[in-house]
Amino acid sequence: MRSKQVFAAAALGVVILLLSACGSKDGGASGSKPQADGPALYRNYCISCHGGGLQDVQGPNLEHVGSRLSEEQIVRQITQGGGGMPSFKVSIRQEDIQTLAQWLAAMK
């Protein structure tokens, strides 16, 4: 009898652990997670190719990207990719893409 109780408790613990890992990446439908700012999004998604100072590492230099591209063009580039850049439409939330593009468009 005791072994059945231990097994049931262990199984319940595993179920609880698995269910706790099922939350959505963006904080759930309630939207309780605060939206990240441009610099934080850049550090998370862009720095490995565009460098810590927006300079060219693998991708193009972004120091003055707002002088070359509009916010809408930057959103399109991040979302669709192209020219060696991968698409981020699946891996970055649309509102975060917009925040990142707004921040980058200000780089003039």
Beta strands, then each sheet from edge to edge (+ up, - down):
end
